[in-house]
């Protein structure tokens, strides 16, 4: 089982309200304030993709990379084997990550269960910023 560590201090969650954008920047794989959504952590850890490639990209299928092999779980391909959209798994992860009706505890539990379906153990570290 692979492990994915999500640092609560740098985890961008909870939708895209004006207040959250002011405090933590826009929701993306990695933003200019140093925050990442759960899939941003995945792309760095599992995919080995650097922050400068993830910067301001909203979802994995929009990454400017040639080889999606390491993050295949996150994309869908067409009949010509071209990446054309995010996978169902990816969209469900985004929905959990950005759901502003969930408490931090509920979101963490849902993320853990979601990634467990694909044999990835999610571990959360550090405390949320005040």
N, C-alpha and C positions, 0 to 999 in steps of 0.2 A: 504494500500500500504506500503510495506517495504521500508526502506531507506538504501541506501548504500553510505557511504561517502568515497570518494577517495581523499587522500592527495597528491596534486601536487608535494610536496617536496619529496615524497617517491614513486611516480608512475613511473615505468619502462616502457617506450614506445619506439616505433619507430624502431623496427627491431634489428638486432644483429651485427651491424657494429663494427669494431675494436675500433673506437672512442667511441661509446656508451658503449661498454664493459669496456673500460678503465675508463670512467667517472662514470658509474652506474652499472657496473657488468653485468652478463649475464641475459637474459630475462628468468624469471621463476616466479613461484607463490610467492617466497620470495628468495632473494639472500643474500649472506654474506656481502653485502654492505648496507643492510637494505631496498632495493627497492622491490616493488611488482608490478606485472601486475594487470589489473583490476580484473581478476579472483582470484588472491591472496587476494585482499581486500574482495572480495565476500566470499571466503572460511573462512577467519577470522571472518568477521562480521555475515554472515548468517549461516555458518556452524560451527562456534565456534572452528575452527581448529587452533592450535598453530603454531607459526613461526617455531619451531624446526621440525615440521612434514612437513611444506611447503617448507623448505629450499632445494633449488636446484632442485625442482620438476618442470618439464616443463609444465605439464597440469594435470588437476584434476583426470583423470582416472588412473594416475600413482601414486597417493598417497598411502602410506602404512597405510591404515586404514581399519577397518573391516566393518564399517557402513557408507554407502554413503547416507543415508536417507536425511540428512540435506542439501546435495548438489546434490540431485537427478537430478536437472535441468541441471547439467553439465556433466552427464555421460549417456552412452547407455548401455543397458543390452542385453544379449543373451537369448536364449530360456530356459536356466537353471537359469535365473535371475542373472547371474554373470556379473559384470562390465567388458566390453571388450574394450570400446573406449570412446572418448569424444562425447558429444552430438553435434548436428548441432548448437544449440545455443552457446555452448562453443567454437566451432571452429570459428564461425562468430565473437565472441567477441575477440578471439585471433587475427584473421585477422585484425580487426579494431585497436586493441591495438598496433599491431606490424607494421602497414602500415607506412613505412617511407616517403611515398608521401603526407601524410596528415599533415596539420598544427595542432598545439595544439588545436586551436579553432574548427577545423573540426572534429578532433578525439573526443573531448569532446562531441560535438553535436551528433556524430554518436553513441557513447557509451550511452548517455542519451536516445536516441531513441531506441537503441537495448534493453536495460534493461526495458524500458517502456512497451515493448511488453509482458513482463512477470510480469507486475505490480510491478516493482521495480523502485523507484525514486532514481536516482543517483545525488548526490550533490558533487561538487568539492570544496575543501577548500585550503587555502594558495596559495602562488605564486610558480611558477616554480623556481627551483634553478638557480642561475646565472651561 
